[in-house]
Amino acid sequence: MEAKYLQIHDLANVLNLIDVAAKQGLFGGDQLLVIGAMRQRFHAELKEQAPAEDNVANIADEEIEVETSSELG
């Protein structure tokens, strides 16, 4: 069995961080293409890994809620 270091909520949190940073203008224009492509790959992986019964599987492009440190195990 292969050890997995990233979990679904980690991918969701990265997507949210990218979206928040973009809304706040933290990326330069020359960075947007690379960051957008990375976001698309994370989004596709999140949808791929999400269990069918989990709402994460139905993510379109809506905002993803970040888990707080108290929610993390």
C-alpha positions as CSV (number, residue, x, y, z in Angstrom):
1,M,0.0,0.0,0.0
2,E,1.3,3.4,-1.0
3,A,1.6,6.0,1.8
4,K,-0.3,9.2,1.0
5,Y,0.9,12.4,2.5
6,L,-1.8,14.7,1.0
7,Q,-5.4,14.3,1.9
8,I,-8.5,15.7,0.3
9,H,-8.8,18.5,2.7
10,D,-5.2,19.5,2.0
11,L,-6.0,19.9,-1.7
12,A,-9.2,21.9,-0.8
13,N,-7.2,24.2,1.4
14,V,-4.6,24.9,-1.3
15,L,-7.4,25.8,-3.7
16,N,-8.9,28.1,-1.2
17,L,-5.5,29.7,-0.5
18,I,-4.9,30.3,-4.2
19,D,-8.3,31.9,-4.6
20,V,-8.0,34.2,-1.6
21,A,-4.5,35.3,-2.6
22,A,-5.7,36.0,-6.1
23,K,-8.6,38.1,-4.9
24,Q,-6.3,40.1,-2.7
25,G,-4.0,40.8,-5.7
26,L,-1.0,38.9,-4.2
27,F,0.1,37.5,-7.5
28,G,1.8,39.4,-10.3
29,G,0.6,39.3,-13.8
30,D,3.5,37.2,-14.9
31,Q,2.7,34.6,-12.2
32,L,-1.0,34.1,-13.1
33,L,-0.6,31.6,-15.9
34,V,1.5,29.2,-13.8
35,I,-0.7,29.6,-10.7
36,G,-3.9,29.1,-12.7
37,A,-2.5,26.0,-14.3
38,M,-1.5,24.7,-10.9
39,R,-4.9,25.5,-9.5
40,Q,-6.6,23.5,-12.3
41,R,-4.4,20.5,-11.6
42,F,-5.2,20.6,-7.9
43,H,-8.9,21.0,-8.7
44,A,-8.8,18.0,-11.0
45,E,-7.0,15.9,-8.5
46,L,-9.4,16.9,-5.7
47,K,-12.4,15.8,-7.8
48,E,-10.5,12.5,-8.7
49,Q,-9.7,11.6,-5.1
50,A,-13.0,12.6,-3.5
51,P,-15.3,9.8,-2.5
52,A,-18.5,9.7,-4.5
53,E,-20.7,10.3,-1.5
54,D,-18.7,13.3,-0.4
55,N,-19.8,16.7,-1.5
56,V,-16.2,17.5,-2.6
57,A,-16.7,15.3,-5.6
58,N,-19.3,17.8,-6.9
59,I,-17.0,20.8,-6.7
60,A,-17.3,23.2,-9.7
61,D,-15.5,26.4,-9.2
62,E,-17.1,27.6,-6.0
63,E,-15.1,28.7,-2.9
64,I,-13.8,25.9,-0.7
65,E,-13.9,26.4,3.1
66,V,-10.6,26.3,4.9
67,E,-10.4,24.0,7.9
68,T,-9.2,25.6,11.0
69,S,-6.4,24.1,13.1
70,S,-8.9,23.0,15.7
71,E,-10.7,20.9,13.1
72,L,-7.5,19.2,12.0
73,G,-6.8,16.0,14.0
